[in-house]
């Protein structure tokens, strides 16, 4: 269970490094996926923000190239969806993902 008797959320973070070579295609794919899942997506040019509907889950920032992290606190289904989104980068470029 994620919530202790004191109401504190346990931490869990996904770390990633990505390099998207086909950025235009990736942006279109992310828009379609996020809209289908009911996630809000904000396209800022060389950065995509994915806003989850899950409480206690941070916004996922996907730069065209760079490193990042997002605290998911193992809240499902958002945690698993973020993993799927991150690993899908490999179809458009390179990605490394690790968790703690």
Buried (B, 14 or more C-beta within 10 A) or exposed (E): EEEEEEEEBEEBBBBBBBBBEEBEEBBEBBEEBBEEBEBEBEEEEEEBBBEBEBEBBBEBBBBBEBEBBBBBBBBEEBBEBBBEBBEBBEEBBEBEBEEE
